[in-house]
């Protein structure tokens, strides 16, 4: 997931539907699914 930081736009899919999209910083601020995945990856 560390390479994702460099992307212009990130799209998060859940069960075939877009649930979130935006920049790395915006998705972390939102504290949604992307944030949860990022936090799990840090462990």
N, CA, C and O atoms as a Maestro MAE file, in Angstrom:
{
 s_m_m2io_version
 :::
 2.0.0
}

f_m_ct {
 s_m_title
 :::
 protein
 m_atom[172] {
  # First column is atom index #
  i_m_mmod_type
  r_m_x_coord
  r_m_y_coord
  r_m_z_coord
  i_m_residue_number
  s_m_chain_name
  s_m_pdb_residue_name
  s_m_pdb_atom_name
  i_m_atomic_number
  :::
  1 25 0.815 -1.198 0.000 1 A "UNK " " N  " 7
  2 3 0.000 0.000 0.000 1 A "UNK " " CA " 6
  3 2 0.858 1.261 0.000 1 A "UNK " " C  " 6
  4 15 0.339 2.337 -0.298 1 A "UNK " " O  " 8
  5 25 2.128 1.175 0.316 2 A "UNK " " N  " 7
  6 3 2.943 2.387 0.381 2 A "UNK " " CA " 6
  7 2 3.074 3.080 -0.974 2 A "UNK " " C  " 6
  8 15 3.253 4.298 -1.015 2 A "UNK " " O  " 8
  9 25 2.990 2.347 -2.078 3 A "UNK " " N  " 7
  10 3 3.075 2.971 -3.399 3 A "UNK " " CA " 6
  11 2 1.820 3.780 -3.724 3 A "UNK " " C  " 6
  12 15 1.853 4.633 -4.610 3 A "UNK " " O  " 8
  13 25 0.747 3.534 -3.042 4 A "UNK " " N  " 7
  14 3 -0.508 4.247 -3.282 4 A "UNK " " CA " 6
  15 2 -0.388 5.733 -2.943 4 A "UNK " " C  " 6
  16 15 -1.102 6.555 -3.518 4 A "UNK " " O  " 8
  17 25 0.498 6.085 -2.027 5 A "UNK " " N  " 7
  18 3 0.685 7.487 -1.626 5 A "UNK " " CA " 6
  19 2 0.941 8.405 -2.815 5 A "UNK " " C  " 6
  20 15 0.564 9.577 -2.789 5 A "UNK " " O  " 8
  21 25 1.576 7.882 -3.847 6 A "UNK " " N  " 7
  22 3 1.990 8.680 -5.003 6 A "UNK " " CA " 6
  23 2 0.898 8.856 -6.063 6 A "UNK " " C  " 6
  24 15 1.098 9.609 -7.016 6 A "UNK " " O  " 8
  25 25 -0.221 8.200 -5.928 7 A "UNK " " N  " 7
  26 3 -1.280 8.254 -6.934 7 A "UNK " " CA " 6
  27 2 -2.026 9.594 -6.900 7 A "UNK " " C  " 6
  28 15 -2.182 10.202 -5.841 7 A "UNK " " O  " 8
  29 25 -2.480 10.038 -8.068 8 A "UNK " " N  " 7
  30 3 -3.274 11.261 -8.167 8 A "UNK " " CA " 6
  31 2 -4.692 11.051 -7.658 8 A "UNK " " C  " 6
  32 15 -5.307 11.954 -7.091 8 A "UNK " " O  " 8
  33 25 -5.192 9.848 -7.871 9 A "UNK " " N  " 7
  34 3 -6.569 9.525 -7.484 9 A "UNK " " CA " 6
  35 2 -6.617 8.070 -7.061 9 A "UNK " " C  " 6
  36 15 -6.070 7.198 -7.736 9 A "UNK " " O  " 8
  37 25 -7.271 7.813 -5.946 10 A "UNK " " N  " 7
  38 3 -7.415 6.461 -5.422 10 A "UNK " " CA " 6
  39 2 -8.902 6.131 -5.387 10 A "UNK " " C  " 6
  40 15 -9.715 6.931 -4.923 10 A "UNK " " O  " 8
  41 25 -9.248 4.955 -5.876 11 A "UNK " " N  " 7
  42 3 -10.639 4.502 -5.873 11 A "UNK " " CA " 6
  43 2 -10.715 3.249 -5.003 11 A "UNK " " C  " 6
  44 15 -9.970 2.292 -5.212 11 A "UNK " " O  " 8
  45 25 -11.614 3.266 -4.038 12 A "UNK " " N  " 7
  46 3 -11.795 2.132 -3.127 12 A "UNK " " CA " 6
  47 2 -13.063 1.401 -3.533 12 A "UNK " " C  " 6
  48 15 -14.138 1.995 -3.601 12 A "UNK " " O  " 8
  49 25 -12.931 0.111 -3.801 13 A "UNK " " N  " 7
  50 3 -14.074 -0.714 -4.181 13 A "UNK " " CA " 6
  51 2 -14.429 -1.655 -3.039 13 A "UNK " " C  " 6
  52 15 -13.552 -2.197 -2.366 13 A "UNK " " O  " 8
  53 25 -15.716 -1.838 -2.834 14 A "UNK " " N  " 7
  54 3 -16.188 -2.802 -1.853 14 A "UNK " " CA " 6
  55 2 -17.389 -3.517 -2.451 14 A "UNK " " C  " 6
  56 15 -18.398 -2.898 -2.787 14 A "UNK " " O  " 8
  57 25 -17.262 -4.825 -2.577 15 A "UNK " " N  " 7
  58 3 -18.319 -5.652 -3.161 15 A "UNK " " CA " 6
  59 2 -18.736 -5.146 -4.542 15 A "UNK " " C  " 6
  60 15 -19.920 -5.147 -4.881 15 A "UNK " " O  " 8
  61 25 -17.753 -4.714 -5.334 16 A "UNK " " N  " 7
  62 3 -18.006 -4.294 -6.705 16 A "UNK " " CA " 6
  63 2 -18.492 -2.874 -6.879 16 A "UNK " " C  " 6
  64 15 -18.761 -2.459 -8.006 16 A "UNK " " O  " 8
  65 25 -18.615 -2.113 -5.806 17 A "UNK " " N  " 7
  66 3 -19.074 -0.724 -5.895 17 A "UNK " " CA " 6
  67 2 -18.018 0.226 -5.358 17 A "UNK " " C  " 6
  68 15 -17.280 -0.103 -4.430 17 A "UNK " " O  " 8
  69 25 -17.958 1.416 -5.960 18 A "UNK " " N  " 7
  70 3 -17.040 2.443 -5.468 18 A "UNK " " CA " 6
  71 2 -17.591 2.985 -4.161 18 A "UNK " " C  " 6
  72 15 -18.720 3.473 -4.107 18 A "UNK " " O  " 8
  73 25 -16.786 2.897 -3.108 19 A "UNK " " N  " 7
  74 3 -17.224 3.400 -1.808 19 A "UNK " " CA " 6
  75 2 -16.547 4.712 -1.434 19 A "UNK " " C  " 6
  76 15 -17.103 5.518 -0.687 19 A "UNK " " O  " 8
  77 25 -15.337 4.919 -1.962 20 A "UNK " " N  " 7
  78 3 -14.596 6.156 -1.697 20 A "UNK " " CA " 6
  79 2 -13.686 6.434 -2.880 20 A "UNK " " C  " 6
  80 15 -13.271 5.518 -3.589 20 A "UNK " " O  " 8
  81 25 -13.380 7.715 -3.085 21 A "UNK " " N  " 7
  82 3 -12.354 8.067 -4.047 21 A "UNK " " CA " 6
  83 2 -11.809 9.443 -3.708 21 A "UNK " " C  " 6
  84 15 -12.515 10.304 -3.183 21 A "UNK " " O  " 8
  85 25 -10.534 9.626 -4.021 22 A "UNK " " N  " 7
  86 3 -9.891 10.894 -3.749 22 A "UNK " " CA " 6
  87 2 -8.391 10.729 -3.661 22 A "UNK " " C  " 6
  88 15 -7.851 9.689 -4.038 22 A "UNK " " O  " 8
  89 25 -7.717 11.752 -3.166 23 A "UNK " " N  " 7
  90 3 -6.275 11.684 -2.975 23 A "UNK " " CA " 6
  91 2 -5.970 10.897 -1.709 23 A "UNK " " C  " 6
  92 15 -6.855 10.630 -0.896 23 A "UNK " " O  " 8
  93 25 -4.725 10.536 -1.562 24 A "UNK " " N  " 7
  94 3 -4.286 9.809 -0.372 24 A "UNK " " CA " 6
  95 2 -4.649 10.591 0.895 24 A "UNK " " C  " 6
  96 15 -5.244 10.044 1.824 24 A "UNK " " O  " 8
  97 25 -4.282 11.868 0.919 25 A "UNK " " N  " 7
  98 3 -4.536 12.693 2.106 25 A "UNK " " CA " 6
  99 2 -6.029 12.844 2.389 25 A "UNK " " C  " 6
  100 15 -6.456 12.778 3.542 25 A "UNK " " O  " 8
  101 25 -6.813 13.046 1.344 26 A "UNK " " N  " 7
  102 3 -8.260 13.223 1.525 26 A "UNK " " CA " 6
  103 2 -8.904 11.957 2.087 26 A "UNK " " C  " 6
  104 15 -9.777 12.033 2.952 26 A "UNK " " O  " 8
  105 25 -8.477 10.806 1.601 27 A "UNK " " N  " 7
  106 3 -9.049 9.550 2.083 27 A "UNK " " CA " 6
  107 2 -8.648 9.269 3.526 27 A "UNK " " C  " 6
  108 15 -9.440 8.716 4.289 27 A "UNK " " O  " 8
  109 25 -7.442 9.639 3.905 28 A "UNK " " N  " 7
  110 3 -7.051 9.466 5.307 28 A "UNK " " CA " 6
  111 2 -7.860 10.380 6.220 28 A "UNK " " C  " 6
  112 15 -8.280 9.968 7.301 28 A "UNK " " O  " 8
  113 25 -8.078 11.618 5.787 29 A "UNK " " N  " 7
  114 3 -8.876 12.566 6.592 29 A "UNK " " CA " 6
  115 2 -10.299 12.080 6.785 29 A "UNK " " C  " 6
  116 15 -10.904 12.303 7.834 29 A "UNK " " O  " 8
  117 25 -10.831 11.416 5.773 30 A "UNK " " N  " 7
  118 3 -12.211 10.929 5.826 30 A "UNK " " CA " 6
  119 2 -12.402 9.840 6.884 30 A "UNK " " C  " 6
  120 15 -13.489 9.669 7.435 30 A "UNK " " O  " 8
  121 25 -11.307 9.103 7.154 31 A "UNK " " N  " 7
  122 3 -11.315 8.019 8.142 31 A "UNK " " CA " 6
  123 2 -12.369 6.948 7.849 31 A "UNK " " C  " 6
  124 15 -13.063 6.468 8.745 31 A "UNK " " O  " 8
  125 25 -12.462 6.593 6.578 32 A "UNK " " N  " 7
  126 3 -13.398 5.555 6.148 32 A "UNK " " CA " 6
  127 2 -12.679 4.231 5.931 32 A "UNK " " C  " 6
  128 15 -11.765 3.875 6.675 32 A "UNK " " O  " 8
  129 25 -13.102 3.514 4.908 33 A "UNK " " N  " 7
  130 3 -12.555 2.196 4.613 33 A "UNK " " CA " 6
  131 2 -11.068 2.272 4.275 33 A "UNK " " C  " 6
  132 15 -10.279 1.464 4.764 33 A "UNK " " O  " 8
  133 25 -10.683 3.232 3.447 34 A "UNK " " N  " 7
  134 3 -9.275 3.362 3.083 34 A "UNK " " CA " 6
  135 2 -8.421 3.588 4.324 34 A "UNK " " C  " 6
  136 15 -7.364 2.975 4.471 34 A "UNK " " O  " 8
  137 25 -8.863 4.442 5.195 35 A "UNK " " N  " 7
  138 3 -8.144 4.722 6.440 35 A "UNK " " CA " 6
  139 2 -7.972 3.436 7.256 35 A "UNK " " C  " 6
  140 15 -6.887 3.167 7.773 35 A "UNK " " O  " 8
  141 25 -9.023 2.661 7.368 36 A "UNK " " N  " 7
  142 3 -8.958 1.413 8.128 36 A "UNK " " CA " 6
  143 2 -7.946 0.446 7.508 36 A "UNK " " C  " 6
  144 15 -7.173 -0.188 8.226 36 A "UNK " " O  " 8
  145 25 -7.951 0.334 6.183 37 A "UNK " " N  " 7
  146 3 -6.992 -0.533 5.500 37 A "UNK " " CA " 6
  147 2 -5.559 -0.041 5.721 37 A "UNK " " C  " 6
  148 15 -4.651 -0.839 5.951 37 A "UNK " " O  " 8
  149 25 -5.367 1.260 5.651 38 A "UNK " " N  " 7
  150 3 -4.044 1.842 5.860 38 A "UNK " " CA " 6
  151 2 -3.538 1.552 7.277 38 A "UNK " " C  " 6
  152 15 -2.376 1.191 7.468 38 A "UNK " " O  " 8
  153 25 -4.407 1.712 8.249 39 A "UNK " " N  " 7
  154 3 -4.024 1.463 9.634 39 A "UNK " " CA " 6
  155 2 -3.682 -0.010 9.860 39 A "UNK " " C  " 6
  156 15 -2.725 -0.316 10.570 39 A "UNK " " O  " 8
  157 25 -4.438 -0.911 9.277 40 A "UNK " " N  " 7
  158 3 -4.155 -2.356 9.412 40 A "UNK " " CA " 6
  159 2 -2.810 -2.701 8.790 40 A "UNK " " C  " 6
  160 15 -2.074 -3.535 9.317 40 A "UNK " " O  " 8
  161 25 -2.489 -2.066 7.681 41 A "UNK " " N  " 7
  162 3 -1.246 -2.334 6.973 41 A "UNK " " CA " 6
  163 2 -0.040 -1.924 7.818 41 A "UNK " " C  " 6
  164 15 1.029 -2.520 7.691 41 A "UNK " " O  " 8
  165 25 -0.192 -0.938 8.658 42 A "UNK " " N  " 7
  166 3 0.919 -0.445 9.471 42 A "UNK " " CA " 6
  167 2 1.322 -1.421 10.572 42 A "UNK " " C  " 6
  168 15 2.432 -1.325 11.095 42 A "UNK " " O  " 8
  169 25 0.449 -2.354 10.935 43 A "UNK " " N  " 7
  170 3 0.765 -3.304 12.005 43 A "UNK " " CA " 6
  171 2 1.814 -4.301 11.628 43 A "UNK " " C  " 6
  172 15 2.172 -5.156 12.437 43 A "UNK " " O  " 8
  :::
 }
 m_bond[171] {
  # First column is bond index #
  i_m_from
  i_m_to
  i_m_order
  :::
  1 1 2 1
  2 2 3 1
  3 3 4 2
  4 3 5 1
  5 5 6 1
  6 6 7 1
  7 7 8 2
  8 7 9 1
  9 9 10 1
  10 10 11 1
  11 11 12 2
  12 11 13 1
  13 13 14 1
  14 14 15 1
  15 15 16 2
  16 15 17 1
  17 17 18 1
  18 18 19 1
  19 19 20 2
  20 19 21 1
  21 21 22 1
  22 22 23 1
  23 23 24 2
  24 23 25 1
  25 25 26 1
  26 26 27 1
  27 27 28 2
  28 27 29 1
  29 29 30 1
  30 30 31 1
  31 31 32 2
  32 31 33 1
  33 33 34 1
  34 34 35 1
  35 35 36 2
  36 35 37 1
  37 37 38 1
  38 38 39 1
  39 39 40 2
  40 39 41 1
  41 41 42 1
  42 42 43 1
  43 43 44 2
  44 43 45 1
  45 45 46 1
  46 46 47 1
  47 47 48 2
  48 47 49 1
  49 49 50 1
  50 50 51 1
  51 51 52 2
  52 51 53 1
  53 53 54 1
  54 54 55 1
  55 55 56 2
  56 55 57 1
  57 57 58 1
  58 58 59 1
  59 59 60 2
  60 59 61 1
  61 61 62 1
  62 62 63 1
  63 63 64 2
  64 63 65 1
  65 65 66 1
  66 66 67 1
  67 67 68 2
  68 67 69 1
  69 69 70 1
  70 70 71 1
  71 71 72 2
  72 71 73 1
  73 73 74 1
  74 74 75 1
  75 75 76 2
  76 75 77 1
  77 77 78 1
  78 78 79 1
  79 79 80 2
  80 79 81 1
  81 81 82 1
  82 82 83 1
  83 83 84 2
  84 83 85 1
  85 85 86 1
  86 86 87 1
  87 87 88 2
  88 87 89 1
  89 89 90 1
  90 90 91 1
  91 91 92 2
  92 91 93 1
  93 93 94 1
  94 94 95 1
  95 95 96 2
  96 95 97 1
  97 97 98 1
  98 98 99 1
  99 99 100 2
  100 99 101 1
  101 101 102 1
  102 102 103 1
  103 103 104 2
  104 103 105 1
  105 105 106 1
  106 106 107 1
  107 107 108 2
  108 107 109 1
  109 109 110 1
  110 110 111 1
  111 111 112 2
  112 111 113 1
  113 113 114 1
  114 114 115 1
  115 115 116 2
  116 115 117 1
  117 117 118 1
  118 118 119 1
  119 119 120 2
  120 119 121 1
  121 121 122 1
  122 122 123 1
  123 123 124 2
  124 123 125 1
  125 125 126 1
  126 126 127 1
  127 127 128 2
  128 127 129 1
  129 129 130 1
  130 130 131 1
  131 131 132 2
  132 131 133 1
  133 133 134 1
  134 134 135 1
  135 135 136 2
  136 135 137 1
  137 137 138 1
  138 138 139 1
  139 139 140 2
  140 139 141 1
  141 141 142 1
  142 142 143 1
  143 143 144 2
  144 143 145 1
  145 145 146 1
  146 146 147 1
  147 147 148 2
  148 147 149 1
  149 149 150 1
  150 150 151 1
  151 151 152 2
  152 151 153 1
  153 153 154 1
  154 154 155 1
  155 155 156 2
  156 155 157 1
  157 157 158 1
  158 158 159 1
  159 159 160 2
  160 159 161 1
  161 161 162 1
  162 162 163 1
  163 163 164 2
  164 163 165 1
  165 165 166 1
  166 166 167 1
  167 167 168 2
  168 167 169 1
  169 169 170 1
  170 170 171 1
  171 171 172 2
  :::
 }
}
